[in-house]
Amino acid sequence: MTLHPTFTEAPRHIEPVKEMPGRLRLYALLLGVQTAGAVILIINGAPIYRQIARDFAAHRPHPGILWWAVAAVALIQIGYWSRRRLQLSPPQRGHVMIGHLVGFSARLIFVLASSSFALLFLIRFDQLSVPPRRVAMLLALLFSLFCYTLELERLARALNGTEAKL
């Protein structure tokens, strides 16, 4: 005879959370904010990357670079961490082709970030004559692209139907 009764419960099936239009719109808005930051970074950063790759000695940092870099980092980080804090899920509908295109974009952005890191920190760091605050900004830009890549990969998995629900 036991003092405490034992119960065996059948496992409950957890219903998926239905997509609420307001939450999807907020997710899309925050993804748009991150995308705006990434576009600012790519449009302004690609010419600088090309110049550094072509002729590193001729590169001279311009004061205006700092402002668009700060804006890009702020947009990506605010959008990414707000989405994480609010636990917003990407759309869970299957759009395999769009999912593949988003995943492809994520990989291209990752290649851009990793090639920038390799060029500046592994190949040319000894020739890099920039103040520590600019190196910190470059690392912040690379981290922001990493966060944006994670977000795009998550969206791609959701569109492909392989993302675990929150």
C-alpha positions in Angstrom: 0.0 0.0 0.0 1.4 3.4 -1.0 0.9 6.6 0.8 0.8 8.7 -2.3 -1.4 7.6 -5.2 0.4 7.5 -8.5 -1.2 8.8 -11.7 -0.4 8.1 -15.2 -1.3 10.8 -17.6 -1.6 10.3 -21.3 0.7 12.7 -23.1 -1.2 15.8 -24.3 -1.0 16.9 -27.9 0.0 20.5 -27.9 -1.8 22.5 -30.6 0.4 24.8 -32.6 -0.1 28.5 -31.9 -2.2 30.0 -34.6 -0.6 32.8 -36.5 -2.1 36.0 -35.4 -2.1 38.7 -38.1 -0.9 41.4 -35.7 2.1 39.3 -34.6 2.9 38.4 -38.3 2.8 42.1 -39.2 5.1 42.9 -36.3 7.5 40.1 -37.3 7.5 41.5 -40.9 8.1 45.0 -39.7 11.1 43.9 -37.5 12.5 41.8 -40.4 12.1 44.9 -42.6 14.0 47.0 -40.1 16.8 44.4 -40.1 16.8 44.2 -43.9 17.0 48.0 -44.1 20.1 47.9 -41.9 21.6 45.1 -44.0 20.9 47.0 -47.2 22.6 50.1 -45.8 25.6 48.1 -44.9 25.9 46.3 -48.2 25.3 49.3 -50.4 27.9 51.4 -48.5 30.3 48.6 -47.5 30.7 46.8 -50.8 32.6 49.6 -52.5 34.9 49.9 -49.5 35.5 46.2 -49.5 36.3 46.3 -53.3 38.8 49.1 -52.8 40.5 47.4 -49.8 40.7 44.1 -51.8 42.1 45.8 -54.9 44.6 48.3 -53.3 44.7 48.1 -49.5 47.4 50.8 -49.2 45.2 53.4 -51.0 42.3 53.0 -48.6 41.6 56.1 -46.4 38.7 55.9 -44.0 36.1 58.7 -44.4 34.4 60.3 -41.4 30.9 59.7 -43.0 31.4 55.9 -42.8 30.8 55.9 -39.1 27.3 57.4 -39.4 25.9 54.8 -41.8 27.7 52.0 -39.9 26.1 53.1 -36.6 22.7 53.3 -38.3 23.1 49.8 -39.9 24.1 48.2 -36.6 21.3 49.9 -34.7 18.7 48.9 -37.2 19.8 45.3 -37.4 20.3 44.9 -33.6 17.0 46.6 -32.6 15.1 44.5 -35.1 16.8 41.2 -34.2 16.7 41.5 -30.4 13.1 43.0 -30.4 11.9 40.0 -32.4 13.7 37.6 -30.0 12.3 39.4 -26.9 8.8 39.4 -28.2 9.2 35.7 -29.3 7.6 36.4 -32.7 7.5 33.4 -35.1 8.0 33.7 -38.8 5.1 32.7 -41.0 4.6 28.9 -40.8 3.1 28.4 -44.2 5.1 26.3 -46.7 6.5 28.4 -49.5 9.4 26.2 -50.5 10.8 28.2 -53.4 10.7 31.5 -51.3 12.2 29.6 -48.4 15.1 28.4 -50.6 15.6 32.0 -52.0 15.7 33.4 -48.4 18.2 30.6 -47.4 20.3 31.4 -50.4 20.4 35.1 -49.5 21.4 34.2 -45.9 24.3 32.2 -47.2 25.4 35.0 -49.5 25.3 37.5 -46.7 27.3 35.1 -44.5 29.9 34.8 -47.3 30.2 38.6 -47.4 30.7 38.8 -43.7 33.2 36.0 -43.5 35.2 37.2 -46.5 35.3 40.7 -44.9 36.5 39.2 -41.7 39.2 37.1 -43.4 40.4 40.0 -45.6 40.7 42.5 -42.7 41.6 40.4 -39.7 43.4 37.4 -41.1 45.1 38.7 -44.2 45.7 42.4 -43.8 45.4 43.1 -40.0 49.1 44.0 -39.7 48.6 46.6 -42.4 45.4 48.0 -40.9 46.0 51.4 -39.4 42.7 52.3 -38.0 41.8 53.3 -34.4 40.4 50.7 -32.0 36.9 52.3 -32.2 36.8 51.6 -35.9 37.9 48.0 -35.4 35.1 47.7 -32.8 32.6 49.2 -35.3 33.7 46.7 -37.9 33.2 43.8 -35.4 29.8 45.2 -34.6 28.9 45.3 -38.3 30.1 41.7 -38.7 28.1 40.6 -35.7 25.1 42.4 -37.0 25.3 40.5 -40.3 25.7 37.3 -38.3 22.4 38.1 -36.4 20.6 39.0 -39.7 21.9 35.7 -41.3 20.5 33.8 -38.3 17.1 35.5 -38.8 17.0 34.8 -42.5 17.9 31.1 -41.9 15.2 30.8 -39.4 12.7 32.3 -41.8 13.9 30.0 -44.6 13.4 26.9 -42.3 9.9 28.1 -41.4 9.0 28.7 -45.0 10.3 25.2 -45.9 8.3 23.7 -43.1 11.3 22.6 -41.0 11.3 25.3 -38.3 10.3 24.2 -34.7 7.6 26.4 -33.3 8.2 28.6 -30.3 
